[in-house]
């Protein structure tokens, strides 16, 4: 007797939604192009983390962040295609945050060791996401705070429990338990 029949049927339904999501993507040239960009980005990260031989401990640290990026992207795509949009967007927020950190380290490589060796108090003092975004905006001369806007939007809709965030878990205006298909969410 199969005692985990519900988990098996849930997986089957997720796979059905995944195929329907991929059909939506295949039918839209813009969506197909975006998916190809995501795959290409994942290939680059894979090359740096798996094929590139580290030249220093700092590069190894960056490779570890690359592993996190790849895993986040793979899980986000999988969850998004399977109809779990809120959790998929939560992982996109992590991708954004790790991407900002990597960009910060690109132009401040001397900070890698400090970040790596920092305890919680030191991380909160020097490397909170808001501080990294601020340093990048200052470096780039950005006054609009677009990084903050994107991060907050993902936080408010997927990262934190907010009433507005429930929209990501709604189908036809009603809350939906479990996975479901939503073309707008796939496009997002």
C-alpha positions, 0 to 999 in steps of 0.5 A: 500500500502506498502511504504517500499517495497525496505527495505523489499526486501533488508531484504529478500535478506540479509536472502537469503545470510545469509542462503548461508553463513551458508551453506558455513560454514557448508560445511567447517570443519575449518569454522564450528569450527571457528563459534563454537569458536565465539559462545562459546566466545559469551556464555562466555561474556553473562555469565559474563555480564548477569549471574555473579553478580558484586562484585564491581563497577569495575566489573560492568564497565567490564560487560559494556565492555562485553555488548559492546563485545557481541553486536559487535560480534552478529552484526558482525556475522549478517552483515558478514553472510548477505554480509556486510563485510566491516562493519562486519570487522569494528566491529571486529576492535572494538572487538579487541580494547575492548579485548585489553582494557579488557586484560589491565585491567586484569593485571592493575585493578587499572586503571579501575577507572581512565579510567572510570572517565577520561575526553576526554583529560585524555583518550587521554593522558593515554588510546589511543588504541596505548598506550594500545597495547604498554602496553600489548606488554611491559607486554608480552615481545612482540617485533613484534607488532602483535597487532598493525599489526592486528589493522592497517589491520582492520583499513585500510581495514574496519575502515578508508576510504582507496582505499585498503579498497574498495576490501572488497566491490568488487565482481568479481573485481567491486564495489558492492552496498549492500550485496553480497556473497563472500566465501573469506570474509566469511572465513576471 
